[in-house]
Amino acid sequence: MNVKLAAQTMSASVASALKYAFQLGCQGFDSCLGTANFVSIIDHLFDTFNSRTLLANRYKSALRRENYRGVESFLLTVKGVLLSTTYMTGKRVCDGKHQICILVFF
């Protein structure tokens, strides 16, 4: 998988576009808020793992003593979201054939 393409697909722009389409009432976007929130979380996760700058804010800041607790809290939230993500059938993704995509983080 091309990481650059994945990062572009799971971006804040895509999450914003989904939320905007929902607000406008566009057909086919009436239940997209869960997807928009998921995309936003993955975008923040990419930012967290790709952070290098000490002076950046929030998710784009490199891990250091001063922000460790915030990053740890965010990663625990991500863990909960990923482990509870389900297919439309209600089956958890981490229990199916794509479990490695989620379990590799933990």
C-alpha positions in Angstrom: 0.0 0.0 0.0 1.2 3.5 -0.8 1.5 5.3 2.5 1.3 8.8 0.8 -2.0 7.8 -0.9 -3.4 6.4 2.4 -2.4 9.6 4.2 -4.1 11.7 1.5 -7.3 9.6 1.7 -7.5 9.7 5.5 -6.9 13.4 5.8 -8.6 16.3 7.6 -9.8 17.6 4.2 -11.7 14.4 3.5 -13.2 14.4 7.0 -14.3 18.0 6.5 -15.8 17.3 3.1 -17.8 14.4 4.5 -19.1 16.5 7.4 -19.9 19.3 4.9 -21.8 17.0 2.6 -23.8 15.7 5.7 -24.6 19.3 6.7 -25.9 20.1 3.2 -28.1 17.0 3.3 -26.5 15.5 0.2 -28.0 12.2 -0.8 -25.9 9.2 0.3 -24.2 11.1 3.1 -26.9 10.8 5.7 -24.9 8.4 7.8 -21.3 9.5 7.1 -20.5 11.1 10.4 -19.0 7.9 11.8 -16.8 7.6 8.8 -15.8 11.3 9.0 -14.8 10.9 12.7 -12.8 7.7 11.8 -11.0 9.5 9.0 -10.2 12.4 11.4 -8.8 10.0 14.0 -6.6 8.2 11.4 -5.3 11.6 10.2 -4.3 12.6 13.7 -2.7 9.2 14.1 -0.6 9.8 10.9 0.4 13.2 12.3 1.4 11.7 15.7 3.6 9.0 14.2 5.1 11.4 11.6 5.9 14.2 14.0 9.4 15.6 14.2 9.1 19.3 15.2 9.3 20.2 18.9 7.7 23.6 18.3 4.6 22.2 16.5 1.2 22.1 18.2 -1.0 19.2 19.1 -0.7 16.1 16.9 2.1 17.4 14.8 4.4 17.9 17.8 7.2 15.5 18.4 6.8 13.3 21.4 8.5 14.8 24.5 8.1 14.8 28.3 5.8 17.8 28.2 3.2 16.2 25.9 3.6 12.5 26.7 0.4 12.2 28.7 -1.7 13.9 26.0 -0.2 11.6 23.3 -0.7 8.5 25.5 -4.3 9.5 26.2 -4.9 10.0 22.4 -3.3 6.6 21.6 -5.5 4.8 24.2 -8.6 6.5 22.6 -7.4 5.3 19.2 -7.0 1.8 20.5 -10.5 1.8 21.8 -11.9 3.1 18.5 -10.0 0.6 16.4 -10.9 -2.4 18.6 -14.6 -1.4 18.5 -14.8 -0.6 14.7 -17.3 -2.8 13.0 -18.4 -3.8 9.5 -21.9 -2.9 8.5 -22.9 -6.4 9.6 -22.0 -5.5 13.1 -19.0 -7.9 13.2 -15.8 -6.3 14.7 -13.0 -5.7 12.2 -10.4 -7.0 14.7 -12.3 -10.4 14.8 -12.2 -10.8 11.0 -9.7 -11.4 8.2 -8.5 -7.8 8.3 -7.5 -8.0 12.0 -3.8 -7.5 11.3 -4.5 -4.0 10.1 -5.7 -3.1 13.6 -3.8 -5.5 15.9 -0.4 -4.4 14.5 -0.7 -1.2 16.6 -1.2 -3.1 19.8 
